[in-house]
Amino acid sequence: MKAKAIANDIGISPQKVRLVIDMVRGKKVDEALTVLRFLPSPTAKAVAKVIKSAVANAENNFQMSPAQLRIADIFADKGHTLKRFRPQSRGRISPILKRSSSITVFVTEEEE
């Protein structure tokens, strides 16, 4: 059984989030949270929050033991894009795209 948690519209671009989630994919939850705690990126805090939410869902909804959980799947998809414009010379404009992402985590119990 897989437990799932989703965080929508995190104000960080998916490209930056994928750099962090590649480090924890397939690891045990305890080990992944330890790795994220020592990363200097603010993205690590958002990813850790989603992983903790997935662990809580597994514990409360499916009665899984948190010590035996492993990250089965984790990915970051594109969210909304805020479109802003910056004035340039000679009456022109250039776009500023403020991207956001959705982080999805699946955790499952590992067999011993």
ZAMARGU-4260 file (C-alpha; in steps of 0.2 Angstrom, whole numbers, plus 5000, padded with zeros to 4 digits):
<rodrens>
0) 5000/5000/5000 | 5006/5017/4996 | 5003/5033/5005 | 5003/5049/4996 | 5005/5068/5000
5) 5005/5083/4988 | 5010/5101/4990 | 5003/5112/4977 | 5010/5129/4971 | 5026/5129/4980
10) 5034/5146/4975 | 5050/5137/4969 | 5053/5132/4951 | 5052/5114/4947 | 5070/5113/4940
15) 5077/5119/4957 | 5065/5106/4966 | 5071/5092/4955 | 5089/5095/4960 | 5084/5091/4979
20) 5072/5077/4976 | 5085/5067/4966 | 5095/5066/4981 | 5082/5057/4992 | 5073/5047/4979
25) 5072/5028/4985 | 5080/5031/5002 | 5072/5027/5019 | 5062/5041/5026 | 5073/5044/5041
30) 5089/5044/5030 | 5080/5056/5018 | 5075/5068/5031 | 5093/5068/5038 | 5100/5073/5021
35) 5087/5087/5019 | 5091/5094/5036 | 5109/5098/5031 | 5106/5105/5014 | 5108/5124/5013
40) 5094/5126/5001 | 5076/5133/5006 | 5069/5120/4994 | 5075/5106/5006 | 5063/5113/5019
45) 5048/5112/5007 | 5052/5094/5002 | 5055/5088/5020 | 5038/5095/5025 | 5029/5085/5011
50) 5039/5069/5016 | 5033/5072/5034 | 5015/5074/5028 | 5016/5057/5018 | 5023/5048/5033
55) 5009/5055/5044 | 4996/5049/5031 | 5004/5032/5031 | 5004/5031/5050 | 4986/5037/5052
60) 4977/5031/5037 | 4986/5014/5034 | 4993/5010/5051 | 5011/5008/5044 | 5026/5009/5055
65) 5036/5025/5052 | 5052/5017/5055 | 5050/5005/5040 | 5044/5018/5027 | 5054/5021/5011
70) 5051/5034/4998 | 5044/5024/4983 | 5041/5039/4971 | 5044/5057/4972 | 5042/5070/4958
75) 5040/5089/4955 | 5028/5095/4942 | 5024/5112/4935 | 5012/5123/4944 | 5005/5140/4940
80) 5016/5153/4932 | 5015/5171/4937 | 5018/5183/4922 | 5026/5200/4926 | 5034/5212/4914
85) 5049/5223/4915 | 5051/5239/4905 | 5065/5240/4893 | 5073/5253/4882 | 5064/5261/4867
90) 5047/5257/4874 | 5049/5238/4874 | 5045/5225/4888 | 5053/5209/4893 | 5043/5195/4902
95) 5047/5189/4920 | 5040/5171/4923 | 5039/5167/4941 | 5036/5148/4941 | 5029/5137/4955
100) 5029/5118/4957 | 5019/5104/4964 | 5028/5091/4974 | 5021/5073/4975 | 5028/5060/4987
105) 5023/5041/4988 | 5029/5031/5003 | 5028/5012/5006 | 5033/5000/5019 | 5049/4990/5014
110) 5049/4971/5016 | 5062/4964/5027
</rodrens>
